[in-house]
Amino acid sequence: MNNTELKPDTFDMALGELEQIVESLERGESTLEELMRKYERGMKLHAHCQQVLGAIELRVEQLRKTTGGEVEFLPLPDAT
């Protein structure tokens, strides 16, 4: 299976792989084809991380404190 098609199992794994790609690109020790492949993979990882962060941000926005000081999770509004 092509590595560019694999989705990371966790956000931390995606971020770690993205950091490795950035370090590799900064070193500039690869061929042009390899640099392009890494860049494409990095862009996919970046999009994946943005998607995960967006979902987490939405969940955080749905949290609120009750009058008793407890935190409750509000259900997401129905999209229909």
Beta strands, then each sheet from edge to edge (+ up, - down):
strand 1: 63-65
strand 2: 71-73
sheet 1: 1+ 2-
end
